[in-house]
Amino acid sequence: YFYKSGHNKSVVGLSGGIDSALTACLAAESLGKENVLCINMPSRFSSNHSKKDSKDLALYLGVSYKVLPIDDLLLMYEEIFKKEFKNLNRDITEENIQARIRGNILMAFANKLGYLVLTTSNKTELALGYCTLYGDMSGSLAAISDLHKNDVYDLAEWYNHVNGKSIIPDRTFTKLPSAELNENQTDPFDYNIVSPLVEEIIENQRTNEDLISIGYDKK
């Protein structure tokens, strides 16, 4: 894709989660570590372990790495909407603003420096709509968009195995998945159930009746 489009450098938003970690590894392997820029864009909701895991992965891969906090930008947005959204509770709106700020930053690097942005959503998230339009969906190539969530974990484990060391930090596999867009937020799915279920619906075109007949709980 990069060859056909006349590009050789990519930029990846590195969050500390499994999806962006695997995407960064694929980029480094495909394009060469010298052609990959990873950017961590923490907010007040970003955990310390996510920031550390992002930095450790970038160091292991040998890619360029930047940390660009977004809290000041987020505060400016919140100030603008304080009057407009008066008496309305905080909700997914404020969460999505964070993802869109990050998308804007990545696209600015792409425009200015001639990079292509790699998006990091997997097939399970995309199928369920658990992603942000104009946010983490922004970019030129969705490198892992045909991998379900369980596939992402499996490929990431294989990558560490063939390299003989934990290039992707061990904690990235064991911590609860989270978009970290709000306090103590975790993904609202059990991926061990949802990932194969979505795969059955998309790949095998199962109906509700089919799914129940092969053992899925009706509820």
Number of C-alpha atoms within 10 A of each C-alpha: 9 15 8 7 8 9 14 18 21 27 26 24 26 30 26 28 24 24 24 23 27 23 23 29 22 17 22 21 12 13 16 16 20 14 17 27 25 24 23 22 22 22 18 14 14 20 15 10 13 21 18 14 21 25 21 16 24 27 13 14 19 15 20 15 20 15 14 13 16 17 16 11 14 18 11 11 15 15 11 11 12 12 10 10 11 8 8 9 9 10 9 11 9 16 16 18 19 25 21 18 20 24 22 16 15 28 20 14 16 18 11 8 12 16 23 23 25 24 25 28 24 23 23 24 20 15 16 10 10 14 18 19 13 16 19 22 20 21 19 16 16 17 19 21 19 14 20 23 24 18 17 21 17 13 13 23 17 12 18 15 12 8 9 9 12 15 20 26 20 13 15 21 15 9 13 12 19 18 18 21 20 18 10 11 13 14 13 9 11 10 17 10 11 17 20 17 16 21 18 15 15 13 10 9 12 16 11 11 10 13 16 13 11 9 8 13 8 9 4
